[in-house]
């Protein structure tokens, strides 16, 4: 009995020793490595170059220290992803190719991800039948909707690079159907639509992207750039077609969304031009004045001249003459200089004509004769004709018309 107890005790000690060895040499390092890997992944999710480099240090340490563990393969995969974020695609490709033949510790989805990244880098290099074949093989064996959406997005990018726009549009559309929150597919589709000339639909996609919760995303800067340019260009095109209300709408989007941009500064002037084209001179004047007070606006003299034209149209000749005179005085090198002199002279003629008309039609008391001293009930019929702004006929200087848009 004592012997059995002794043997049992010895076995327990040996088992404890082996458990301790196993824990020290396998289980504890495995836990440490996995903890470090989780930490590196969380750091990399910050998506800044600094965070990516910090994550790389941890991942490289894992791979160097725990090569005998399966977690090392996952660390190497994340090293490849970090290299891609830093633009080091060839270094990333080297890691992925190694993992293709040394996939110990990687599950099926991770192996598929590596195949997709290899195809992606090959596409960035140039068109590759091998890359296309790899992507379609991945599609044939995957039922993960999100992953399939990513594959179709890669195909869309490939076809776009090759100029196969309809195929690219079809691939991006399928990607959206597979997974509706695929931002890259949505933006790729907008890019293709622009290339196909469907600017309105592309503009709508950019607008929706910024409107529905993506303003803080990684892609928002690029989308904002495209959206701003698209709105501005659509405004200019609308103005050239004399679709003035549509032009105002596009330019106001630029002003509201991107008030500090160069396009916003230019949009002030073009909104004024659109209102001028509509014959709505008061709002045109408001926007022309906003341009005229800007120190370094390249259309300052244009705005001053158009202010003169607008007030001329409103038959406010004294104010119009002031703006034409500003061009003559402050912008002697302007293309409007000679034209401003002609318009100022026309304003002065109109002012003089009014003054003469007023003097001619308002008789002094001592000049009244018996014939014009009629019954007070009839005197309204003999009052001079009203020559207010609403009834004065205005003609532009000879040989010169209004500025064409």
C-alpha beads as a LAMMPS data file, in Angstrom:
LAMMPS data file: protein, C-alpha beads

405 atoms
404 bonds

1 atom types
1 bond types

-500.0 500.0 xlo xhi
-500.0 500.0 ylo yhi
-500.0 500.0 zlo zhi

Masses

1 110.0

Atoms # bond

1 1 1 0.000 0.000 0.000
2 1 1 2.837 2.290 0.921
3 1 1 4.624 1.343 -2.315
4 1 1 1.537 2.212 -4.408
5 1 1 1.225 5.548 -2.688
6 1 1 4.912 6.247 -3.326
7 1 1 4.643 5.358 -7.005
8 1 1 1.512 7.508 -7.351
9 1 1 3.318 10.427 -5.754
10 1 1 6.285 10.041 -8.087
11 1 1 3.989 9.963 -11.119
12 1 1 2.227 13.133 -9.948
13 1 1 5.570 14.889 -9.558
14 1 1 6.730 13.780 -13.018
15 1 1 3.412 14.852 -14.529
16 1 1 3.696 18.219 -12.804
17 1 1 7.210 18.683 -14.134
18 1 1 6.124 17.831 -17.665
19 1 1 3.117 20.169 -17.345
20 1 1 5.413 22.941 -16.195
21 1 1 7.792 22.298 -19.097
22 1 1 4.863 22.251 -21.547
23 1 1 3.515 25.491 -20.106
24 1 1 6.901 27.222 -20.165
25 1 1 7.900 26.044 -23.638
26 1 1 4.583 26.011 -25.512
27 1 1 1.459 27.226 -23.793
28 1 1 2.886 30.354 -22.181
29 1 1 4.748 31.499 -25.344
30 1 1 1.635 30.783 -27.422
31 1 1 -0.458 32.980 -25.151
32 1 1 2.176 35.710 -25.144
33 1 1 2.472 35.621 -28.951
34 1 1 -1.281 35.755 -29.453
35 1 1 -1.564 38.665 -27.004
36 1 1 1.158 40.538 -28.899
37 1 1 -0.576 39.781 -32.232
38 1 1 -3.897 41.165 -30.974
39 1 1 -2.098 44.282 -29.754
40 1 1 -0.400 44.774 -33.145
41 1 1 -3.703 44.375 -35.027
42 1 1 -5.387 46.965 -32.796
43 1 1 -2.527 49.423 -33.334
44 1 1 -2.608 48.885 -37.112
45 1 1 -6.335 49.713 -37.155
46 1 1 -5.470 53.349 -36.395
47 1 1 -4.394 53.459 -40.063
48 1 1 -1.720 56.117 -39.707
49 1 1 1.853 55.555 -40.982
50 1 1 3.154 55.899 -37.416
51 1 1 0.708 53.290 -36.103
52 1 1 1.536 50.939 -38.992
53 1 1 5.255 51.183 -38.195
54 1 1 4.579 50.545 -34.500
55 1 1 2.514 47.482 -35.414
56 1 1 5.308 46.266 -37.726
57 1 1 7.816 46.311 -34.844
58 1 1 5.581 44.068 -32.743
59 1 1 4.765 41.730 -35.655
60 1 1 8.434 41.379 -36.602
61 1 1 9.239 40.580 -32.962
62 1 1 6.557 37.864 -32.918
63 1 1 7.863 36.293 -36.128
64 1 1 11.483 36.342 -34.929
65 1 1 10.784 35.030 -31.420
66 1 1 8.016 32.465 -32.063
67 1 1 8.841 30.987 -35.482
68 1 1 8.154 27.457 -34.258
69 1 1 4.532 28.378 -33.400
70 1 1 1.624 28.530 -35.902
71 1 1 0.949 32.134 -34.813
72 1 1 4.152 33.142 -36.656
73 1 1 2.396 32.619 -40.016
74 1 1 -0.417 34.942 -38.997
75 1 1 2.131 37.531 -37.881
76 1 1 3.857 37.273 -41.271
77 1 1 0.514 37.748 -43.056
78 1 1 -0.104 40.947 -41.072
79 1 1 3.452 42.093 -41.852
80 1 1 2.505 41.805 -45.540
81 1 1 -0.693 43.817 -44.982
82 1 1 1.309 46.493 -43.124
83 1 1 3.814 46.697 -45.986
84 1 1 0.926 47.281 -48.398
85 1 1 -0.383 50.139 -46.268
86 1 1 3.072 51.730 -46.477
87 1 1 3.160 51.280 -50.260
88 1 1 5.837 48.543 -50.103
89 1 1 3.962 46.186 -52.416
90 1 1 6.987 44.165 -53.559
91 1 1 7.972 43.432 -49.947
92 1 1 4.375 42.456 -49.202
93 1 1 4.290 40.182 -52.260
94 1 1 7.456 38.432 -51.061
95 1 1 5.779 37.609 -47.710
96 1 1 2.553 36.437 -49.374
97 1 1 4.383 34.145 -51.809
98 1 1 6.298 32.574 -48.916
99 1 1 3.034 31.956 -47.074
100 1 1 1.458 30.327 -50.153
101 1 1 3.839 27.401 -49.675
102 1 1 4.202 27.665 -45.888
103 1 1 0.654 28.144 -44.649
104 1 1 1.025 26.401 -41.269
105 1 1 -1.399 27.969 -38.793
106 1 1 -3.533 29.765 -41.407
107 1 1 -7.201 28.880 -41.870
108 1 1 -8.974 28.770 -45.220
109 1 1 -10.219 32.359 -45.122
110 1 1 -6.715 33.641 -44.340
111 1 1 -5.263 31.603 -47.210
112 1 1 -7.904 33.049 -49.544
113 1 1 -7.067 36.550 -48.341
114 1 1 -3.404 35.972 -49.209
115 1 1 -4.368 34.768 -52.710
116 1 1 -6.492 37.883 -53.165
117 1 1 -3.690 40.205 -52.049
118 1 1 -1.254 38.529 -54.467
119 1 1 -3.734 39.026 -57.316
120 1 1 -4.278 42.644 -56.236
121 1 1 -0.559 43.466 -56.365
122 1 1 -0.211 41.767 -59.738
123 1 1 -3.086 43.885 -61.045
124 1 1 -1.364 47.029 -59.806
125 1 1 1.729 46.018 -61.765
126 1 1 -0.134 45.406 -65.023
127 1 1 -2.886 43.321 -66.570
128 1 1 -2.305 39.683 -65.741
129 1 1 -4.276 36.688 -66.975
130 1 1 -2.874 34.804 -64.010
131 1 1 -4.322 37.411 -61.629
132 1 1 -7.734 37.190 -63.317
133 1 1 -7.627 33.406 -63.128
134 1 1 -6.744 33.508 -59.430
135 1 1 -9.635 35.858 -58.690
136 1 1 -12.173 33.689 -60.513
137 1 1 -10.857 30.579 -58.727
138 1 1 -11.424 32.343 -55.420
139 1 1 -14.981 33.212 -56.489
140 1 1 -15.716 29.623 -57.431
141 1 1 -14.921 28.284 -53.982
142 1 1 -16.102 31.107 -51.714
143 1 1 -19.608 31.592 -50.341
144 1 1 -18.668 34.539 -48.101
145 1 1 -20.647 37.485 -49.551
146 1 1 -18.281 40.114 -48.206
147 1 1 -15.223 38.337 -49.551
148 1 1 -16.869 37.776 -52.950
149 1 1 -17.685 41.483 -53.066
150 1 1 -13.996 42.264 -52.560
151 1 1 -13.055 39.921 -55.405
152 1 1 -15.503 41.590 -57.811
153 1 1 -14.075 44.945 -56.750
154 1 1 -10.592 43.740 -57.713
155 1 1 -11.957 42.609 -61.077
156 1 1 -13.613 46.004 -61.565
157 1 1 -10.313 47.754 -60.913
158 1 1 -8.512 45.453 -63.335
159 1 1 -11.036 45.998 -66.154
160 1 1 -11.003 49.760 -65.542
161 1 1 -7.212 49.847 -65.925
162 1 1 -7.563 47.968 -69.189
163 1 1 -10.183 50.426 -70.481
164 1 1 -12.923 47.777 -70.461
165 1 1 -15.382 50.185 -68.881
166 1 1 -18.602 48.207 -69.306
167 1 1 -17.028 45.117 -67.778
168 1 1 -15.670 47.247 -64.946
169 1 1 -19.104 48.784 -64.315
170 1 1 -20.691 45.322 -64.269
171 1 1 -18.061 44.002 -61.829
172 1 1 -18.507 46.937 -59.434
173 1 1 -22.303 46.601 -59.620
174 1 1 -22.119 42.895 -58.709
175 1 1 -19.732 43.769 -55.865
176 1 1 -22.355 46.171 -54.463
177 1 1 -25.058 43.501 -54.716
178 1 1 -22.892 40.928 -52.943
179 1 1 -22.147 43.334 -50.076
180 1 1 -23.904 46.693 -49.968
181 1 1 -21.363 48.389 -47.677
182 1 1 -18.389 47.914 -49.986
183 1 1 -17.156 51.511 -50.256
184 1 1 -14.425 50.706 -52.761
185 1 1 -16.990 49.187 -55.110
186 1 1 -19.221 52.253 -54.794
187 1 1 -16.383 54.671 -55.509
188 1 1 -15.054 52.509 -58.328
189 1 1 -18.492 52.576 -59.910
190 1 1 -18.562 56.385 -59.717
191 1 1 -15.145 56.543 -61.376
192 1 1 -16.313 54.337 -64.240
193 1 1 -19.528 56.347 -64.683
194 1 1 -17.449 59.534 -64.989
195 1 1 -15.294 57.858 -67.638
196 1 1 -18.460 56.800 -69.499
197 1 1 -19.741 60.402 -69.417
198 1 1 -22.576 59.809 -66.961
199 1 1 -21.559 62.724 -64.734
200 1 1 -24.933 63.170 -63.045
201 1 1 -25.030 59.612 -61.710
202 1 1 -21.375 59.805 -60.620
203 1 1 -22.111 63.091 -58.845
204 1 1 -25.067 61.484 -57.064
205 1 1 -22.852 58.647 -55.811
206 1 1 -20.248 61.046 -54.419
207 1 1 -22.970 63.151 -52.794
208 1 1 -24.588 60.098 -51.185
209 1 1 -21.215 58.813 -49.978
210 1 1 -20.530 62.031 -48.083
211 1 1 -24.099 62.419 -46.878
212 1 1 -24.738 58.994 -45.377
213 1 1 -22.144 58.504 -42.692
214 1 1 -18.829 58.184 -44.519
215 1 1 -17.345 61.640 -43.879
216 1 1 -14.865 60.294 -41.344
217 1 1 -13.775 57.344 -43.472
218 1 1 -10.357 56.817 -45.043
219 1 1 -11.794 57.516 -48.484
220 1 1 -13.554 60.757 -47.537
221 1 1 -10.689 63.034 -48.607
222 1 1 -10.524 61.481 -52.047
223 1 1 -14.316 61.524 -52.375
224 1 1 -14.472 65.158 -51.251
225 1 1 -11.922 66.056 -53.916
226 1 1 -13.903 64.298 -56.671
227 1 1 -17.230 65.600 -55.380
228 1 1 -16.001 69.210 -55.260
229 1 1 -14.492 69.045 -58.752
230 1 1 -17.553 67.297 -60.130
231 1 1 -19.931 69.902 -58.685
232 1 1 -17.810 72.780 -59.960
233 1 1 -17.433 71.321 -63.461
234 1 1 -21.136 70.515 -63.677
235 1 1 -21.851 74.125 -62.679
236 1 1 -19.609 75.462 -65.447
237 1 1 -21.159 73.131 -68.019
238 1 1 -24.664 74.178 -66.937
239 1 1 -23.673 77.825 -67.258
240 1 1 -22.358 77.277 -70.785
241 1 1 -25.664 75.605 -71.716
242 1 1 -27.471 78.585 -70.132
243 1 1 -29.130 76.251 -67.628
244 1 1 -28.757 78.986 -65.067
245 1 1 -30.797 77.580 -62.168
246 1 1 -28.967 74.275 -62.397
247 1 1 -25.648 76.153 -62.424
248 1 1 -26.639 78.035 -59.257
249 1 1 -27.504 74.735 -57.551
250 1 1 -24.104 73.159 -58.322
251 1 1 -22.091 76.236 -57.376
252 1 1 -23.989 76.585 -54.097
253 1 1 -23.074 72.999 -53.226
254 1 1 -19.418 73.952 -53.648
255 1 1 -19.902 77.043 -51.471
256 1 1 -21.791 75.182 -48.737
257 1 1 -19.621 72.054 -48.564
258 1 1 -16.177 73.499 -49.338
259 1 1 -16.248 77.192 -48.329
260 1 1 -12.460 77.475 -47.956
261 1 1 -11.598 75.997 -51.362
262 1 1 -10.402 77.812 -54.487
263 1 1 -13.482 76.463 -56.282
264 1 1 -15.723 78.162 -53.711
265 1 1 -14.074 81.502 -54.408
266 1 1 -14.662 81.032 -58.138
267 1 1 -18.211 79.814 -57.527
268 1 1 -19.119 83.193 -56.020
269 1 1 -18.450 84.812 -59.375
270 1 1 -20.214 82.163 -61.463
271 1 1 -23.340 82.269 -59.279
272 1 1 -23.450 86.010 -59.942
273 1 1 -23.098 85.356 -63.689
274 1 1 -25.948 82.823 -63.538
275 1 1 -28.261 85.310 -61.794
276 1 1 -27.249 87.956 -64.338
277 1 1 -28.168 85.546 -67.135
278 1 1 -31.557 85.030 -65.478
279 1 1 -32.106 88.797 -65.378
280 1 1 -32.160 88.695 -61.562
281 1 1 -29.883 91.656 -61.090
282 1 1 -30.245 92.221 -57.344
283 1 1 -28.940 88.761 -56.314
284 1 1 -26.336 89.064 -59.094
285 1 1 -25.175 92.344 -57.549
286 1 1 -24.939 90.723 -54.108
287 1 1 -22.574 88.005 -55.383
288 1 1 -20.559 90.334 -57.657
289 1 1 -19.950 92.565 -54.617
290 1 1 -18.700 89.579 -52.612
291 1 1 -16.127 88.966 -55.341
292 1 1 -15.200 92.657 -55.681
293 1 1 -14.173 92.953 -52.016
294 1 1 -11.794 89.960 -52.162
295 1 1 -8.200 91.173 -52.376
296 1 1 -6.691 88.509 -54.628
297 1 1 -9.623 87.260 -56.696
298 1 1 -8.631 86.890 -60.349
299 1 1 -12.074 88.095 -61.479
300 1 1 -12.198 91.290 -59.470
301 1 1 -12.277 93.564 -62.547
302 1 1 -14.857 91.247 -64.172
303 1 1 -17.038 91.650 -61.073
304 1 1 -16.691 95.460 -61.101
305 1 1 -17.662 95.616 -64.767
306 1 1 -20.647 93.308 -64.231
307 1 1 -21.741 95.444 -61.280
308 1 1 -21.760 98.406 -63.642
309 1 1 -23.780 96.427 -66.184
310 1 1 -26.236 95.234 -63.537
311 1 1 -26.905 98.742 -62.226
312 1 1 -27.169 99.980 -65.819
313 1 1 -29.878 97.369 -66.454
314 1 1 -31.656 98.606 -63.325
315 1 1 -31.340 102.167 -64.742
316 1 1 -29.311 103.284 -61.742
317 1 1 -26.874 105.151 -63.934
318 1 1 -25.040 107.117 -61.219
319 1 1 -24.060 103.874 -59.416
320 1 1 -23.239 102.135 -62.702
321 1 1 -20.939 105.014 -63.695
322 1 1 -19.089 104.688 -60.367
323 1 1 -18.206 101.036 -61.038
324 1 1 -17.123 101.730 -64.620
325 1 1 -14.968 104.547 -63.284
326 1 1 -13.361 102.157 -60.747
327 1 1 -12.122 100.013 -63.632
328 1 1 -10.766 103.069 -65.486
329 1 1 -9.034 104.312 -62.323
330 1 1 -7.718 101.129 -60.720
331 1 1 -7.411 98.650 -63.608
332 1 1 -5.826 100.469 -66.570
333 1 1 -4.452 97.187 -67.879
334 1 1 -7.811 95.378 -67.764
335 1 1 -9.417 94.032 -70.919
336 1 1 -12.508 95.956 -69.782
337 1 1 -10.718 99.349 -69.716
338 1 1 -11.886 100.741 -73.090
339 1 1 -15.323 99.177 -72.764
340 1 1 -15.735 100.703 -69.294
341 1 1 -14.978 104.169 -70.762
342 1 1 -17.745 103.695 -73.342
343 1 1 -20.242 102.481 -70.751
344 1 1 -19.362 105.315 -68.384
345 1 1 -19.962 107.824 -71.200
346 1 1 -23.333 106.187 -71.913
347 1 1 -24.241 106.450 -68.207
348 1 1 -23.339 110.145 -68.211
349 1 1 -25.472 110.673 -71.332
350 1 1 -28.411 108.974 -69.625
351 1 1 -27.956 111.097 -66.476
352 1 1 -27.732 114.288 -68.572
353 1 1 -30.798 113.285 -70.564
354 1 1 -32.762 112.807 -67.377
355 1 1 -31.682 116.151 -66.022
356 1 1 -32.688 117.954 -69.230
357 1 1 -35.995 116.112 -69.347
358 1 1 -36.707 117.034 -65.739
359 1 1 -35.880 120.717 -66.314
360 1 1 -37.945 120.866 -69.515
361 1 1 -41.059 119.333 -67.991
362 1 1 -41.207 121.146 -64.640
363 1 1 -42.308 124.777 -65.391
364 1 1 -41.428 127.599 -62.996
365 1 1 -44.398 129.449 -61.365
366 1 1 -43.777 132.763 -63.181
367 1 1 -43.813 130.972 -66.544
368 1 1 -47.294 129.588 -66.092
369 1 1 -49.756 131.010 -68.592
370 1 1 -53.462 131.259 -68.612
371 1 1 -53.648 128.263 -70.885
372 1 1 -51.995 125.931 -68.396
373 1 1 -53.851 127.217 -65.382
374 1 1 -56.708 124.781 -65.825
375 1 1 -59.162 123.598 -63.288
376 1 1 -57.364 121.676 -60.544
377 1 1 -59.475 118.666 -61.301
378 1 1 -57.813 118.365 -64.731
379 1 1 -54.240 119.284 -63.842
380 1 1 -53.118 115.652 -63.419
381 1 1 -53.709 115.112 -67.126
382 1 1 -51.210 117.848 -68.005
383 1 1 -48.419 116.816 -65.587
384 1 1 -45.120 115.886 -67.208
385 1 1 -44.623 112.260 -68.131
386 1 1 -42.899 110.302 -65.384
387 1 1 -39.238 109.595 -66.337
388 1 1 -38.439 107.328 -63.433
389 1 1 -36.178 104.258 -63.799
390 1 1 -39.073 102.069 -64.732
391 1 1 -39.912 104.060 -67.902
392 1 1 -36.537 105.176 -69.244
393 1 1 -35.417 103.482 -72.437
394 1 1 -31.780 102.371 -72.216
395 1 1 -29.381 101.522 -75.020
396 1 1 -25.946 99.926 -74.658
397 1 1 -22.918 101.641 -76.218
398 1 1 -22.866 101.209 -79.983
399 1 1 -21.213 98.091 -81.274
400 1 1 -20.964 96.573 -77.804
401 1 1 -23.312 94.009 -76.301
402 1 1 -23.487 92.464 -72.893
403 1 1 -20.885 89.884 -71.936
404 1 1 -21.797 86.487 -73.341
405 1 1 -21.467 83.504 -71.012

Bonds

1 1 1 2
2 1 2 3
3 1 3 4
4 1 4 5
5 1 5 6
6 1 6 7
7 1 7 8
8 1 8 9
9 1 9 10
10 1 10 11
11 1 11 12
12 1 12 13
13 1 13 14
14 1 14 15
15 1 15 16
16 1 16 17
17 1 17 18
18 1 18 19
19 1 19 20
20 1 20 21
21 1 21 22
22 1 22 23
23 1 23 24
24 1 24 25
25 1 25 26
26 1 26 27
27 1 27 28
28 1 28 29
29 1 29 30
30 1 30 31
31 1 31 32
32 1 32 33
33 1 33 34
34 1 34 35
35 1 35 36
36 1 36 37
37 1 37 38
38 1 38 39
39 1 39 40
40 1 40 41
41 1 41 42
42 1 42 43
43 1 43 44
44 1 44 45
45 1 45 46
46 1 46 47
47 1 47 48
48 1 48 49
49 1 49 50
50 1 50 51
51 1 51 52
52 1 52 53
53 1 53 54
54 1 54 55
55 1 55 56
56 1 56 57
57 1 57 58
58 1 58 59
59 1 59 60
60 1 60 61
61 1 61 62
62 1 62 63
63 1 63 64
64 1 64 65
65 1 65 66
66 1 66 67
67 1 67 68
68 1 68 69
69 1 69 70
70 1 70 71
71 1 71 72
72 1 72 73
73 1 73 74
74 1 74 75
75 1 75 76
76 1 76 77
77 1 77 78
78 1 78 79
79 1 79 80
80 1 80 81
81 1 81 82
82 1 82 83
83 1 83 84
84 1 84 85
85 1 85 86
86 1 86 87
87 1 87 88
88 1 88 89
89 1 89 90
90 1 90 91
91 1 91 92
92 1 92 93
93 1 93 94
94 1 94 95
95 1 95 96
96 1 96 97
97 1 97 98
98 1 98 99
99 1 99 100
100 1 100 101
101 1 101 102
102 1 102 103
103 1 103 104
104 1 104 105
105 1 105 106
106 1 106 107
107 1 107 108
108 1 108 109
109 1 109 110
110 1 110 111
111 1 111 112
112 1 112 113
113 1 113 114
114 1 114 115
115 1 115 116
116 1 116 117
117 1 117 118
118 1 118 119
119 1 119 120
120 1 120 121
121 1 121 122
122 1 122 123
123 1 123 124
124 1 124 125
125 1 125 126
126 1 126 127
127 1 127 128
128 1 128 129
129 1 129 130
130 1 130 131
131 1 131 132
132 1 132 133
133 1 133 134
134 1 134 135
135 1 135 136
136 1 136 137
137 1 137 138
138 1 138 139
139 1 139 140
140 1 140 141
141 1 141 142
142 1 142 143
143 1 143 144
144 1 144 145
145 1 145 146
146 1 146 147
147 1 147 148
148 1 148 149
149 1 149 150
150 1 150 151
151 1 151 152
152 1 152 153
153 1 153 154
154 1 154 155
155 1 155 156
156 1 156 157
157 1 157 158
158 1 158 159
159 1 159 160
160 1 160 161
161 1 161 162
162 1 162 163
163 1 163 164
164 1 164 165
165 1 165 166
166 1 166 167
167 1 167 168
168 1 168 169
169 1 169 170
170 1 170 171
171 1 171 172
172 1 172 173
173 1 173 174
174 1 174 175
175 1 175 176
176 1 176 177
177 1 177 178
178 1 178 179
179 1 179 180
180 1 180 181
181 1 181 182
182 1 182 183
183 1 183 184
184 1 184 185
185 1 185 186
186 1 186 187
187 1 187 188
188 1 188 189
189 1 189 190
190 1 190 191
191 1 191 192
192 1 192 193
193 1 193 194
194 1 194 195
195 1 195 196
196 1 196 197
197 1 197 198
198 1 198 199
199 1 199 200
200 1 200 201
201 1 201 202
202 1 202 203
203 1 203 204
204 1 204 205
205 1 205 206
206 1 206 207
207 1 207 208
208 1 208 209
209 1 209 210
210 1 210 211
211 1 211 212
212 1 212 213
213 1 213 214
214 1 214 215
215 1 215 216
216 1 216 217
217 1 217 218
218 1 218 219
219 1 219 220
220 1 220 221
221 1 221 222
222 1 222 223
223 1 223 224
224 1 224 225
225 1 225 226
226 1 226 227
227 1 227 228
228 1 228 229
229 1 229 230
230 1 230 231
231 1 231 232
232 1 232 233
233 1 233 234
234 1 234 235
235 1 235 236
236 1 236 237
237 1 237 238
238 1 238 239
239 1 239 240
240 1 240 241
241 1 241 242
242 1 242 243
243 1 243 244
244 1 244 245
245 1 245 246
246 1 246 247
247 1 247 248
248 1 248 249
249 1 249 250
250 1 250 251
251 1 251 252
252 1 252 253
253 1 253 254
254 1 254 255
255 1 255 256
256 1 256 257
257 1 257 258
258 1 258 259
259 1 259 260
260 1 260 261
261 1 261 262
262 1 262 263
263 1 263 264
264 1 264 265
265 1 265 266
266 1 266 267
267 1 267 268
268 1 268 269
269 1 269 270
270 1 270 271
271 1 271 272
272 1 272 273
273 1 273 274
274 1 274 275
275 1 275 276
276 1 276 277
277 1 277 278
278 1 278 279
279 1 279 280
280 1 280 281
281 1 281 282
282 1 282 283
283 1 283 284
284 1 284 285
285 1 285 286
286 1 286 287
287 1 287 288
288 1 288 289
289 1 289 290
290 1 290 291
291 1 291 292
292 1 292 293
293 1 293 294
294 1 294 295
295 1 295 296
296 1 296 297
297 1 297 298
298 1 298 299
299 1 299 300
300 1 300 301
301 1 301 302
302 1 302 303
303 1 303 304
304 1 304 305
305 1 305 306
306 1 306 307
307 1 307 308
308 1 308 309
309 1 309 310
310 1 310 311
311 1 311 312
312 1 312 313
313 1 313 314
314 1 314 315
315 1 315 316
316 1 316 317
317 1 317 318
318 1 318 319
319 1 319 320
320 1 320 321
321 1 321 322
322 1 322 323
323 1 323 324
324 1 324 325
325 1 325 326
326 1 326 327
327 1 327 328
328 1 328 329
329 1 329 330
330 1 330 331
331 1 331 332
332 1 332 333
333 1 333 334
334 1 334 335
335 1 335 336
336 1 336 337
337 1 337 338
338 1 338 339
339 1 339 340
340 1 340 341
341 1 341 342
342 1 342 343
343 1 343 344
344 1 344 345
345 1 345 346
346 1 346 347
347 1 347 348
348 1 348 349
349 1 349 350
350 1 350 351
351 1 351 352
352 1 352 353
353 1 353 354
354 1 354 355
355 1 355 356
356 1 356 357
357 1 357 358
358 1 358 359
359 1 359 360
360 1 360 361
361 1 361 362
362 1 362 363
363 1 363 364
364 1 364 365
365 1 365 366
366 1 366 367
367 1 367 368
368 1 368 369
369 1 369 370
370 1 370 371
371 1 371 372
372 1 372 373
373 1 373 374
374 1 374 375
375 1 375 376
376 1 376 377
377 1 377 378
378 1 378 379
379 1 379 380
380 1 380 381
381 1 381 382
382 1 382 383
383 1 383 384
384 1 384 385
385 1 385 386
386 1 386 387
387 1 387 388
388 1 388 389
389 1 389 390
390 1 390 391
391 1 391 392
392 1 392 393
393 1 393 394
394 1 394 395
395 1 395 396
396 1 396 397
397 1 397 398
398 1 398 399
399 1 399 400
400 1 400 401
401 1 401 402
402 1 402 403
403 1 403 404
404 1 404 405
